[in-house]
């Protein structure tokens, strides 16, 4: 079955997994299999003033809707593009007096679209909104209670003159949002800023070692207006060679967890038991649980003790990070690494988690040399665990490259930046803002490396002079979130 821009994929039903997507032709790594605009999308409650409600870009100064005073836009172009979606929301917000939560706003946008277009197949969609999975029957008592509260709040917000829907259909929409809401990120791809529904993407089944990745592209309204080049959309991109007839899979969770933990998370959030190869055979679990080899191999008791110490430290680190006590975070990381190093292997997930936090926070504090050492060890571990074309891996390698560059370690920095660029070309594509940033860094570090190779002394003198005259580019403040996960689950 194909429809509007979806000619390269086919919807099919699989044994035990329900619907899925199949490739209709061969794809190579980095190919865009399809791009899909959101059926409906909203900005998170906490960011409504700093993120454009049309393209989801973060901007310093946004224009506010003069009517409802709630929606914010980059400029008139974004405001005009939003009017069809915002028109009914605008009058509902004025009537209601205050903005409801993101879940209520998203459900309302979906139902206004159903009111305008009907609930059958929308243009370019392989499935209708009616046919999306809601998993309401699998909800826990707590989730059912939240669902009832959402439905109640929705009915208070929903205008009396709009089409009236039954409780069952409204509940279905909230179930769809809960299980299929896709996380939208800002233009740098570093922060989750909203949630949207993409019916075609919802059909791609999960695999812990997938052959596709999903990237959110904020679009470019200055380009010639065409759906593919300008509109805010998600892109399903091939990570490896895919043959015609192969199932297309994406990963709903980050791979950097033990198979048992990933399965637990998938069951809790998406209500299915993962039967992928990596979970069934526990592939890479041995690396993630690695302990020091050699003559002084630690005892099982020593390993258990250090793992528990690592878990306790991670809790303390989270608390210190929430309070912005970054020097305390560094102290905790150093203490933990001292205990981990003689006991845990280089690919052990607890060791890698502490290395990741230490390198990120030390970079922010501009203690670049120590940060670079930790970042290098983190990347060495990640390269043995992650798929070679994994977006999280690409971002980690990029961060390590920038840290080495700031530390004056130009050869290693340039090498890591080139490696990150190669990964992100596949996962994000050449036109994504983060890939463009990397391209600029790659050219800059290549130029500096050439200068370094010609005359080391002159390179260091010029670098020193440049640093005196110009404040070194500060790393972004460490985030308390992990990078955005694929699907947004209401906590």
C-alpha positions as semicolon CSV with decimal commas, in nm:
position;residue;x (nm);y (nm);z (nm)
1;X;0,000;0,000;0,000
2;X;0,150;0,335;-0,099
3;X;0,018;0,688;-0,072
4;X;0,153;1,040;-0,135
5;X;0,532;1,033;-0,095
6;X;0,531;0,688;0,065
7;X;0,599;0,493;-0,257
8;X;0,920;0,342;-0,121
9;X;0,753;0,161;0,171
10;X;0,480;-0,096;0,212
11;X;0,254;-0,159;0,510
12;X;0,233;-0,526;0,607
13;X;0,119;-0,740;0,900
14;X;0,372;-0,951;1,089
15;X;0,321;-1,255;1,307
16;X;0,315;-1,151;1,673
17;X;0,413;-0,787;1,607
18;X;0,108;-0,651;1,424
19;X;0,167;-0,398;1,148
20;X;0,510;-0,305;1,020
21;X;0,684;-0,129;0,731
22;X;0,878;-0,298;0,450
23;X;1,117;-0,144;0,199
24;X;0,991;-0,148;-0,160
25;X;1,341;-0,091;-0,303
26;X;1,707;-0,097;-0,200
27;X;1,842;0,178;0,029
28;X;2,201;0,265;0,120
29;X;2,324;0,416;0,451
30;X;2,214;0,779;0,477
31;X;1,928;0,751;0,226
32;X;1,601;0,920;0,329
33;X;1,336;0,645;0,309
34;X;1,054;0,890;0,370
35;X;0,989;1,232;0,520
36;X;0,663;1,293;0,706
37;X;0,511;1,619;0,834
38;X;0,337;1,603;1,172
39;X;-0,032;1,514;1,177
40;X;-0,040;1,742;1,484
41;X;0,228;1,873;1,723
42;X;0,266;2,100;2,028
43;X;0,548;2,262;2,226
44;X;0,606;2,135;2,582
45;X;0,434;2,336;2,858
46;X;0,765;2,454;3,009
47;X;0,900;2,594;2,679
48;X;0,600;2,768;2,518
49;X;0,769;3,112;2,541
50;X;1,109;3,017;2,395
51;X;1,025;2,771;2,115
52;X;0,845;2,856;1,790
53;X;0,505;2,681;1,783
54;X;0,538;2,617;1,408
55;X;0,895;2,500;1,338
56;X;1,000;2,416;1,698
57;X;1,324;2,614;1,670
58;X;1,462;2,784;1,979
59;X;1,482;3,162;1,924
60;X;1,588;3,453;2,143
61;X;1,297;3,676;2,046
62;X;0,964;3,536;1,939
63;X;0,647;3,709;1,815
64;X;0,343;3,643;2,032
65;X;-0,004;3,578;1,893
66;X;-0,191;3,905;1,958
67;X;-0,521;3,723;2,017
68;X;-0,452;3,444;2,268
69;X;-0,114;3,576;2,393
70;X;-0,006;3,211;2,424
71;X;0,136;3,092;2,090
72;X;0,484;3,220;1,993
73;X;0,645;3,228;1,648
74;X;0,979;3,305;1,481
75;X;0,818;3,560;1,249
76;X;0,516;3,628;1,029
77;X;0,605;3,335;0,797
78;X;0,576;3,086;1,082
79;X;0,266;3,261;1,219
80;X;0,089;3,246;0,879
81;X;0,188;2,880;0,832
82;X;0,035;2,800;1,175
83;X;-0,299;2,975;1,133
84;X;-0,499;2,677;1,001
85;X;-0,386;2,469;1,303
86;X;-0,400;2,757;1,552
87;X;-0,727;2,927;1,453
88;X;-0,963;2,715;1,666
89;X;-0,704;2,669;1,940
90;X;-0,670;3,049;1,959
91;X;-1,039;3,112;2,029
92;X;-1,056;2,811;2,267
93;X;-0,761;2,950;2,467
94;X;-0,930;3,291;2,494
95;X;-1,261;3,133;2,602
96;X;-1,091;2,896;2,850
97;X;-0,877;3,172;3,002
98;X;-0,560;2,964;3,040
99;X;-0,362;2,711;2,840
100;X;-0,420;2,345;2,930
101;X;-0,136;2,089;2,943
102;X;0,053;1,975;2,632
103;X;-0,142;1,645;2,623
104;X;-0,479;1,827;2,618
105;X;-0,352;2,074;2,357
106;X;-0,225;1,791;2,134
107;X;-0,550;1,592;2,164
108;X;-0,746;1,910;2,077
109;X;-0,529;1,975;1,767
110;X;-0,581;1,614;1,652
111;X;-0,959;1,638;1,700
112;X;-0,984;1,975;1,522
113;X;-0,802;1,815;1,231
114;X;-1,049;1,522;1,240
115;X;-1,332;1,779;1,246
116;X;-1,185;1,952;0,937
117;X;-1,080;1,645;0,737
118;X;-1,261;1,344;0,887
119;X;-1,087;1,054;1,060
120;X;-1,022;0,853;0,743
121;X;-0,685;0,836;0,566
122;X;-0,519;1,178;0,564
123;X;-0,312;1,271;0,260
124;X;0,021;1,087;0,260
125;X;-0,077;0,862;0,554
126;X;-0,069;0,483;0,533
127;X;-0,308;0,448;0,829
128;X;-0,591;0,660;0,965
129;X;-0,592;0,815;1,312
130;X;-0,873;0,567;1,399
131;X;-0,643;0,272;1,328
132;X;-0,344;0,378;1,538
133;X;-0,268;0,162;1,843
134;X;-0,384;0,305;2,176
135;X;-0,301;0,020;2,424
136;X;-0,564;0,160;2,664
137;X;-0,658;-0,198;2,762
138;X;-0,300;-0,253;2,883
139;X;-0,292;0,062;3,101
140;X;-0,221;0,019;3,471
141;X;-0,475;0,151;3,725
142;X;-0,261;0,463;3,771
143;X;-0,248;0,523;3,394
144;X;-0,626;0,477;3,365
145;X;-0,675;0,731;3,643
146;X;-0,453;0,981;3,455
147;X;-0,646;0,908;3,135
148;X;-0,977;0,988;3,306
149;X;-0,833;1,314;3,441
150;X;-0,705;1,406;3,091
151;X;-1,045;1,336;2,934
152;X;-1,214;1,552;3,200
153;X;-0,971;1,843;3,144
154;X;-1,012;1,804;2,769
155;X;-1,393;1,832;2,793
156;X;-1,358;2,155;2,995
157;X;-1,129;2,299;2,726
158;X;-1,315;2,174;2,417
159;X;-1,547;2,446;2,280
160;X;-1,924;2,372;2,278
161;X;-1,957;2,486;1,913
162;X;-1,689;2,241;1,787
163;X;-1,785;1,888;1,679
164;X;-1,857;1,676;1,986
165;X;-1,680;1,339;2,016
166;X;-1,763;1,041;2,235
167;X;-1,561;0,960;2,548
168;X;-1,434;0,638;2,388
169;X;-1,287;0,818;2,085
170;X;-1,133;1,092;2,303
171;X;-0,979;0,818;2,522
172;X;-0,846;0,650;2,205
173;X;-0,672;0,976;2,105
174;X;-0,507;1,008;2,449
175;X;-0,396;0,643;2,425
176;X;-0,245;0,713;2,082
177;X;-0,057;1,016;2,223
178;X;0,069;0,810;2,517
179;X;0,207;0,527;2,300
180;X;0,295;0,705;1,976
181;X;0,383;1,063;2,070
182;X;0,714;1,138;1,899
183;X;0,969;1,363;2,071
184;X;1,048;1,682;1,878
185;X;1,386;1,848;1,934
186;X;1,522;2,199;1,881
187;X;1,727;2,281;1,570
188;X;2,048;2,150;1,729
189;X;1,885;1,818;1,814
190;X;2,007;1,845;2,174
191;X;1,692;1,923;2,369
192;X;1,343;1,773;2,359
193;X;1,104;2,065;2,304
194;X;0,770;1,917;2,200
195;X;0,562;1,618;2,101
196;X;0,394;1,525;1,773
197;X;0,197;1,246;1,606
198;X;0,338;1,098;1,284
199;X;0,107;0,812;1,174
200;X;0,349;0,654;0,923
201;X;0,641;0,655;1,166
202;X;0,419;0,481;1,424
203;X;0,409;0,178;1,190
204;X;0,785;0,113;1,212
205;X;0,851;-0,166;1,462
206;X;1,124;-0,161;1,723
207;X;1,459;-0,340;1,709
208;X;1,741;-0,275;1,956
209;X;1,985;-0,293;1,659
210;X;1,772;-0,120;1,393
211;X;1,839;-0,060;1,023
212;X;1,687;0,292;1,033
213;X;1,703;0,605;1,245
214;X;1,456;0,891;1,286
215;X;1,571;1,251;1,278
216;X;1,355;1,557;1,339
217;X;1,421;1,830;1,084
218;X;1,286;2,178;1,165
219;X;1,269;2,277;0,799
220;X;1,368;2,602;0,632
221;X;1,097;2,852;0,547
222;X;1,339;3,075;0,354
223;X;1,389;2,807;0,088
224;X;1,159;2,764;-0,211
225;X;0,840;2,631;-0,057
226;X;0,825;2,259;-0,125
227;X;0,709;1,993;0,120
228;X;1,043;1,812;0,133
229;X;1,280;2,106;0,170
230;X;1,095;2,349;0,388
231;X;0,838;2,186;0,608
232;X;0,898;2,076;0,964
233;X;0,909;1,697;0,940
234;X;1,064;1,374;1,058
235;X;1,296;1,181;0,827
236;X;1,335;0,804;0,836
237;X;1,695;0,740;0,726
238;X;1,873;0,413;0,645
239;X;2,162;0,319;0,879
240;X;2,283;0,022;0,677
241;X;2,216;-0,132;0,337
242;X;1,848;-0,232;0,316
243;X;1,719;-0,465;0,043
244;X;1,373;-0,454;-0,114
245;X;1,141;-0,664;0,107
246;X;1,338;-0,604;0,432
247;X;1,140;-0,484;0,734
248;X;1,225;-0,127;0,840
249;X;1,301;-0,097;1,210
250;X;1,385;0,184;1,452
251;X;1,495;0,174;1,815
252;X;1,249;0,313;2,069
253;X;1,516;0,317;2,345
254;X;1,887;0,393;2,372
255;X;2,099;0,082;2,318
256;X;2,336;0,163;2,607
257;X;2,154;-0,053;2,863
258;X;2,156;-0,426;2,936
259;X;1,908;-0,628;2,729
260;X;1,704;-0,704;3,044
261;X;1,678;-0,332;3,125
262;X;1,581;-0,242;2,766
263;X;1,313;-0,513;2,766
264;X;1,175;-0,389;3,099
265;X;1,161;-0,031;2,966
266;X;0,991;-0,138;2,640
267;X;0,731;-0,345;2,827
268;X;0,656;-0,059;3,068
269;X;0,637;0,215;2,803
270;X;0,516;0,039;2,491
271;X;0,346;-0,277;2,627
272;X;0,537;-0,540;2,426
273;X;0,807;-0,803;2,489
274;X;1,114;-0,735;2,276
275;X;1,216;-1,046;2,081
276;X;1,494;-0,887;1,874
277;X;1,816;-1,081;1,817
278;X;2,018;-0,860;2,052
279;X;1,773;-0,917;2,340
280;X;1,721;-1,290;2,279
281;X;2,095;-1,359;2,260
282;X;2,190;-1,081;2,506
283;X;2,442;-0,957;2,248
284;X;2,686;-0,699;2,391
285;X;2,568;-0,760;2,751
286;X;2,907;-0,914;2,825
287;X;3,078;-0,590;2,713
288;X;2,840;-0,375;2,920
289;X;2,914;-0,588;3,228
290;X;3,289;-0,620;3,158
291;X;3,531;-0,643;3,450
292;X;3,909;-0,596;3,458
293;X;4,098;-0,889;3,309
294;X;4,449;-1,009;3,397
295;X;4,630;-1,144;3,702
296;X;4,443;-0,929;3,952
297;X;4,095;-1,013;3,825
298;X;3,847;-0,877;4,085
299;X;3,624;-1,110;4,284
300;X;3,248;-1,123;4,221
301;X;3,201;-0,957;4,561
302;X;3,432;-0,664;4,467
303;X;3,242;-0,616;4,136
304;X;2,905;-0,618;4,312
305;X;3,029;-0,360;4,564
306;X;3,165;-0,123;4,295
307;X;2,848;-0,151;4,084
308;X;2,637;-0,061;4,390
309;X;2,874;0,228;4,470
310;X;2,836;0,349;4,106
311;X;2,455;0,339;4,128
312;X;2,458;0,533;4,456
313;X;2,703;0,788;4,310
314;X;2,487;0,839;4,000
315;X;2,195;0,930;4,228
316;X;2,411;1,182;4,416
317;X;2,539;1,322;4,084
318;X;2,182;1,373;3,956
319;X;2,093;1,563;4,274
320;X;2,406;1,783;4,249
321;X;2,340;1,851;3,879
322;X;1,980;1,954;3,949
323;X;2,118;2,208;4,197
324;X;2,388;2,328;3,952
325;X;2,670;2,215;4,187
326;X;2,908;2,121;3,906
327;X;3,230;2,115;4,116
328;X;3,055;1,867;4,345
329;X;2,966;1,656;4,037
330;X;3,333;1,651;3,932
331;X;3,441;1,547;4,284
332;X;3,185;1,261;4,287
333;X;3,295;1,145;3,939
334;X;3,665;1,142;4,033
335;X;3,594;0,940;4,350
336;X;3,380;0,693;4,158
337;X;3,633;0,649;3,874
338;X;3,905;0,580;4,130
339;X;3,698;0,290;4,267
340;X;3,586;0,170;3,921
341;X;3,922;0,166;3,739
342;X;4,080;-0,138;3,913
343;X;3,755;-0,338;3,896
344;X;3,538;-0,254;3,592
345;X;3,626;-0,310;3,224
346;X;3,661;-0,027;2,970
347;X;3,318;-0,099;2,820
348;X;3,128;-0,142;3,148
349;X;2,815;0,080;3,131
350;X;2,862;0,218;3,484
351;X;3,219;0,320;3,399
352;X;3,104;0,476;3,069
353;X;2,820;0,669;3,236
354;X;3,057;0,830;3,486
355;X;3,312;0,909;3,210
356;X;3,037;1,074;3,003
357;X;2,919;1,296;3,290
358;X;3,276;1,382;3,398
359;X;3,380;1,486;3,045
360;X;3,066;1,693;2,987
361;X;3,081;1,882;3,319
362;X;3,459;1,938;3,307
363;X;3,422;2,081;2,954
364;X;3,157;2,319;3,081
365;X;3,394;2,424;3,361
366;X;3,665;2,474;3,094
367;X;3,894;2,209;3,246
368;X;3,951;2,079;2,896
369;X;4,258;1,857;2,934
370;X;4,106;1,634;3,203
371;X;3,774;1,638;3,014
372;X;3,949;1,527;2,692
373;X;4,110;1,228;2,865
374;X;3,771;1,108;2,997
375;X;3,597;1,181;2,665
376;X;3,852;0,973;2,472
377;X;3,802;0,673;2,702
378;X;3,424;0,714;2,680
379;X;3,434;0,715;2,297
380;X;3,667;0,411;2,288
381;X;3,407;0,222;2,494
382;X;3,109;0,348;2,292
383;X;3,271;0,241;1,963
384;X;3,277;-0,120;2,086
385;X;2,910;-0,116;2,192
386;X;2,705;0,106;1,960
387;X;2,610;0,041;1,596
388;X;2,875;0,227;1,387
389;X;2,606;0,459;1,246
390;X;2,428;0,547;1,570
391;X;2,317;0,910;1,623
392;X;2,397;0,899;1,999
393;X;2,747;0,771;1,915
394;X;2,794;1,049;1,657
395;X;2,694;1,317;1,911
396;X;2,929;1,171;2,176
397;X;3,221;1,160;1,928
398;X;3,145;1,520;1,827
399;X;3,150;1,632;2,192
400;X;3,481;1,451;2,246
401;X;3,627;1,616;1,934
402;X;3,527;1,966;2,046
403;X;3,671;1,897;2,394
404;X;4,007;1,786;2,246
405;X;4,011;2,090;2,019
406;X;3,953;2,323;2,316
407;X;4,227;2,140;2,506
408;X;4,473;2,223;2,225
409;X;4,499;1,856;2,125
410;X;4,449;1,945;1,761
411;X;4,540;1,611;1,599
412;X;4,305;1,401;1,816
413;X;4,040;1,676;1,801
414;X;4,041;1,691;1,422
415;X;4,033;1,310;1,397
416;X;3,729;1,284;1,626
417;X;3,547;1,570;1,451
418;X;3,599;1,393;1,113
419;X;3,471;1,067;1,263
420;X;3,162;1,239;1,407
421;X;3,099;1,412;1,073
422;X;3,104;1,076;0,890
423;X;2,846;0,930;1,134
424;X;2,615;1,233;1,135
425;X;2,618;1,255;0,754
426;X;2,441;0,916;0,764
427;X;2,215;0,977;1,065
428;X;2,127;1,347;1,016
429;X;2,216;1,420;0,653
430;X;2,429;1,706;0,511
431;X;2,164;1,981;0,549
432;X;2,089;1,934;0,922
433;X;2,215;2,230;1,135
434;X;2,430;2,005;1,353
435;X;2,604;1,852;1,049
436;X;2,661;2,200;0,906
437;X;2,817;2,311;1,238
438;X;3,044;2,007;1,228
439;X;3,148;2,083;0,871
440;X;3,262;2,431;0,982
441;X;3,457;2,276;1,273
442;X;3,610;2,017;1,040
443;X;3,741;2,286;0,804
444;X;3,867;2,499;1,096
445;X;4,050;2,213;1,269
446;X;4,198;2,095;0,937
447;X;4,344;2,441;0,883
448;X;4,480;2,452;1,238
449;X;4,624;2,101;1,204
450;X;4,810;2,202;0,888
451;X;4,956;2,503;1,072
452;X;5,049;2,276;1,367
453;X;5,230;2,029;1,138
454;X;5,425;2,306;0,964
455;X;5,538;2,487;1,279
456;X;5,436;2,360;1,621
457;X;5,587;2,649;1,814
458;X;5,418;2,908;1,593
459;X;5,084;2,724;1,626
460;X;5,095;2,733;2,008
461;X;5,200;3,104;2,008
462;X;4,911;3,195;1,777
463;X;4,669;2,984;1,982
464;X;4,781;3,153;2,305
465;X;4,741;3,500;2,149
466;X;4,396;3,410;2,016
467;X;4,284;3,284;2,357
468;X;4,403;3,603;2,529
469;X;4,212;3,823;2,286
470;X;3,904;3,617;2,255
471;X;3,712;3,423;2,515
472;X;3,723;3,056;2,426
473;X;3,390;2,916;2,307
474;X;3,220;2,790;2,622
475;X;3,051;2,453;2,610
476;X;2,674;2,452;2,668
477;X;2,564;2,407;3,028
478;X;2,532;2,035;3,102
479;X;2,178;1,911;3,060
480;X;2,007;1,701;3,326
481;X;1,826;1,511;3,054
482;X;1,967;1,236;2,842
483;X;1,942;1,330;2,476
484;X;1,587;1,313;2,344
485;X;1,445;0,960;2,321
486;X;1,248;0,859;2,014
487;X;0,897;0,851;2,157
488;X;0,768;1,086;2,422
489;X;0,607;0,913;2,719
490;X;0,421;1,125;2,973
491;X;0,591;1,063;3,307
